């Protein structure tokens, strides 16, 4: 397992472009829920990604000049997952990914 992005690193489109076709594992992918923080971890073969540029500040309810850019993964099984700004991304082999599936407790990060 090779660490590609640490929690403090900035996620870039170039980084995702270089990962397309490979298996990734994202064990740390935190988001704020209504009542608690959740870790939306995922893994799989990355076959594409989406880029969202939002020119709106929800707190001030105003259009802004500089967009907030977010990314989402598209996996080979058809699933899509958003990347949080603090996500951690690992590059894994197909064998390592298969082992993760066989041993992973789906209720834990």
Backbone bond lengths (Angstrom), bond angles and torsions (degrees), N, CA, C in turn:
res aa  C-N    CA-C-N  psi(-1)  N-CA   C-N-CA  omega(-1)  CA-C   N-CA-C  phi
1 X - - - 1.451 - - 1.530 107.79 -
2 X 1.312 116.12 126.86 1.458 121.57 -176.84 1.527 109.20 -114.18
3 X 1.330 116.98 121.66 1.458 121.38 178.55 1.525 109.26 -71.02
4 X 1.336 116.98 120.72 1.461 123.48 -178.94 1.524 111.18 -100.75
5 X 1.339 115.83 -40.96 1.468 120.47 -179.14 1.519 109.20 -135.93
6 X 1.319 115.66 121.98 1.460 120.83 173.75 1.523 109.69 -82.37
7 X 1.303 116.69 164.09 1.471 122.25 -177.90 1.522 112.03 -55.36
8 X 1.314 117.54 -35.44 1.468 121.45 -175.81 1.529 113.27 -87.45
9 X 1.340 117.78 -11.86 1.465 120.96 179.47 1.524 111.00 -73.15
10 X 1.313 115.58 152.34 1.473 121.61 176.33 1.519 108.71 -85.75
11 X 1.332 117.26 130.07 1.460 122.32 176.20 1.519 108.63 -78.31
12 X 1.332 116.32 133.46 1.464 120.60 -179.10 1.527 110.04 -126.91
13 X 1.314 114.98 158.87 1.459 120.07 176.92 1.527 110.48 -63.87
14 X 1.315 117.74 -37.98 1.459 121.76 178.21 1.529 110.87 -59.74
15 X 1.332 116.58 -41.19 1.452 121.20 178.78 1.531 110.08 -60.89
16 X 1.337 116.43 -45.93 1.459 120.30 179.71 1.523 111.56 -66.76
17 X 1.319 117.07 -40.67 1.469 121.20 179.16 1.528 110.48 -56.92
18 X 1.331 116.47 -40.52 1.466 121.35 -179.59 1.528 112.81 -70.76
19 X 1.335 117.67 -17.76 1.459 121.55 -178.82 1.532 113.32 -94.15
20 X 1.325 117.71 -12.72 1.469 120.88 -177.91 1.533 109.80 -57.54
21 X 1.333 114.93 131.97 1.457 121.73 -178.50 1.512 113.38 95.00
22 X 1.326 117.18 -15.37 1.463 122.28 -178.77 1.526 110.99 -98.41
23 X 1.340 114.56 163.58 1.458 120.84 174.07 1.531 108.21 -88.39
24 X 1.322 114.79 134.61 1.465 120.21 178.12 1.526 109.05 -125.20
25 X 1.317 114.85 156.95 1.458 122.73 174.66 1.519 106.28 -133.71
26 X 1.323 116.31 125.56 1.459 122.54 -177.39 1.535 107.34 -119.04
27 X 1.346 117.98 85.33 1.463 121.02 -174.99 1.525 113.71 -76.51
28 X 1.322 116.41 -23.01 1.473 121.36 -178.75 1.525 107.63 -123.65
29 X 1.342 115.62 112.45 1.467 121.48 -176.74 1.530 108.01 -150.79
30 X 1.353 117.56 71.58 1.468 120.96 -170.02 1.533 114.33 -80.61
31 X 1.330 113.96 141.02 1.459 122.28 174.89 1.521 108.71 -135.25
32 X 1.328 116.41 153.15 1.461 121.43 176.47 1.516 109.24 -88.82
33 X 1.336 116.15 120.23 1.455 121.62 174.54 1.515 109.42 -90.23
34 X 1.313 116.58 -174.49 1.468 119.94 -179.70 1.524 111.59 -65.87
35 X 1.330 116.04 -45.28 1.461 119.62 -175.60 1.522 113.95 -112.16
36 X 1.331 116.53 -12.76 1.458 119.69 -176.22 1.526 110.45 -156.80
37 X 1.316 115.05 165.87 1.458 120.14 173.18 1.526 108.25 -85.40
38 X 1.331 116.29 142.15 1.458 120.52 179.61 1.523 109.39 -124.95
39 X 1.320 115.49 152.10 1.456 121.55 176.85 1.522 107.10 -109.83
40 X 1.315 117.50 106.63 1.455 123.20 -178.47 1.530 109.04 -93.56
41 X 1.347 115.80 73.79 1.464 120.62 -178.22 1.525 108.91 -77.53
42 X 1.333 115.62 154.69 1.455 120.33 178.00 1.520 109.87 -161.59
43 X 1.311 115.74 171.28 1.446 121.94 176.23 1.507 109.99 -162.11
44 X 1.311 116.36 160.39 1.451 121.76 177.97 1.515 110.84 155.01
45 X 1.323 114.49 -174.61 1.468 119.96 178.80 1.524 108.37 -85.05
46 X 1.322 116.25 119.77 1.459 122.28 -179.50 1.530 108.75 -78.70
47 X 1.339 116.52 116.60 1.468 119.80 179.68 1.524 111.94 -110.37
48 X 1.318 116.24 -5.54 1.455 120.79 178.04 1.518 110.20 179.40
49 X 1.320 115.02 179.32 1.466 120.10 178.50 1.518 108.13 -154.19
50 X 1.316 114.43 158.35 1.461 121.13 176.83 1.517 108.70 -114.67
51 X 1.323 115.74 146.09 1.460 122.83 177.02 1.521 107.38 -116.27
52 X 1.312 116.51 129.76 1.466 120.92 177.50 1.524 108.21 -120.04
53 X 1.326 116.32 127.09 1.462 121.89 176.07 1.519 107.37 -115.70
54 X 1.318 115.41 114.33 1.464 121.54 -175.97 1.528 109.08 -110.24
55 X 1.317 115.89 120.04 1.468 122.41 -178.42 1.523 110.38 -102.61
56 X 1.331 116.97 43.65 1.459 121.21 -176.52 1.515 109.11 -142.65
57 X 1.320 116.52 133.47 1.459 122.80 176.18 1.528 107.18 -101.73
58 X 1.322 116.04 110.91 1.465 119.90 -176.19 1.526 112.57 -68.32
59 X 1.326 118.22 -29.01 1.464 119.83 179.41 1.525 111.31 -70.24
60 X 1.324 117.33 -46.52 1.471 120.00 -179.70 1.522 111.68 -88.39
61 X 1.342 116.02 -11.69 1.462 122.81 -178.41 1.530 111.45 56.59
62 X 1.347 113.60 47.10 1.465 120.09 -178.76 1.524 110.60 -134.07
63 X 1.313 115.00 152.20 1.453 121.67 170.73 1.525 107.51 -72.58
64 X 1.330 116.22 138.15 1.468 120.98 179.97 1.519 109.70 -118.82
65 X 1.314 116.69 158.31 1.471 121.06 -177.69 1.521 112.64 -79.50
66 X 1.330 117.78 -34.80 1.455 121.17 -179.00 1.527 109.85 -101.88
67 X 1.314 116.92 123.89 1.460 121.87 -175.59 1.527 111.84 -74.84
68 X 1.320 114.55 147.99 1.452 122.49 168.26 1.528 105.31 -88.34
69 X 1.334 118.07 119.20 1.458 122.51 -175.25 1.526 108.97 -102.76
70 X 1.338 115.95 128.07 1.457 121.56 175.36 1.531 108.92 -127.82
71 X 1.334 115.20 159.23 1.461 121.36 -177.29 1.526 109.67 -128.66
72 X 1.327 115.17 148.87 1.460 122.12 174.61 1.526 108.94 -131.00
73 X 1.328 115.44 143.53 1.462 122.05 178.18 1.514 110.28 -88.76
74 X 1.324 116.65 144.77 1.459 122.77 169.37 1.525 105.92 -118.53
75 X 1.337 115.35 120.57 1.457 121.15 -175.73 1.525 111.10 -101.02
76 X 1.325 116.28 162.60 1.461 121.60 -175.12 1.522 113.55 -64.42
77 X 1.330 118.30 -19.28 1.466 120.11 177.24 1.528 111.75 -86.81
78 X 1.338 116.64 3.60 1.459 121.62 178.69 1.510 114.05 92.94
79 X 1.314 118.08 -6.74 1.462 121.42 179.88 1.524 110.67 -74.55
80 X 1.314 115.73 149.56 1.452 121.75 175.48 1.518 109.72 -127.25
81 X 1.304 116.92 138.22 1.458 122.32 -178.70 1.519 109.62 -137.34
82 X 1.314 116.46 136.54 1.460 121.39 174.75 1.525 109.29 -78.20
83 X 1.318 115.36 143.25 1.465 121.67 171.90 1.523 107.87 -92.28
84 X 1.322 117.86 130.95 1.463 120.16 172.13 1.529 108.26 -80.99
85 X 1.318 116.27 163.59 1.464 120.28 177.94 1.524 111.63 -63.50
86 X 1.330 117.29 -28.16 1.465 121.98 -177.10 1.521 112.61 -100.79
87 X 1.329 118.16 22.04 1.465 119.77 -178.13 1.523 111.49 -69.88
88 X 1.319 114.47 160.72 1.458 122.86 174.92 1.525 106.22 -122.31
89 X 1.335 117.79 128.13 1.460 121.40 -175.88 1.523 109.59 -120.33
90 X 1.338 114.52 131.03 1.463 121.57 176.17 1.521 109.17 -116.69
91 X 1.309 116.78 141.63 1.452 123.34 171.18 1.521 106.37 -91.19
92 X 1.343 116.70 128.29 1.462 120.83 -179.04 1.526 108.92 -128.76
93 X 1.320 115.10 155.85 1.457 119.48 174.29 1.531 108.76 -78.91
94 X 1.313 116.05 166.85 1.466 119.73 177.01 1.532 110.00 -61.00
95 X 1.311 116.97 -37.54 1.468 121.42 178.93 1.525 111.10 -66.11
96 X 1.331 116.88 -43.72 1.474 120.11 177.62 1.526 110.27 -63.29
97 X 1.333 116.88 -39.09 1.457 120.34 178.96 1.531 110.60 -64.34
98 X 1.321 116.94 -43.96 1.469 120.83 177.61 1.520 110.63 -59.82
99 X 1.335 117.05 -41.76 1.466 121.24 177.79 1.530 110.95 -63.76
100 X 1.331 116.93 -40.04 1.470 119.89 177.39 1.524 110.84 -60.83
101 X 1.315 116.77 -42.33 1.464 120.57 179.45 1.520 111.23 -62.63
102 X 1.327 116.33 -41.63 1.464 120.82 -177.18 1.512 113.29 -71.87
103 X 1.346 117.62 -27.75 1.473 120.45 -174.47 1.510 114.06 -110.65
104 X 1.321 119.10 -10.92 1.463 122.06 -173.21 1.520 111.17 -74.14
105 X 1.320 116.36 130.05 1.456 121.97 170.72 1.523 105.72 -81.88
106 X 1.327 117.83 112.10 1.455 121.19 -173.52 1.520 113.45 -66.49
107 X 1.307 117.30 -8.26 1.462 120.52 178.59 1.517 112.85 -95.78
108 X 1.332 117.34 1.61 1.466 119.78 -179.01 1.527 109.65 -127.50
109 X 1.342 116.72 156.14 1.465 120.13 178.71 1.516 112.37 -72.78
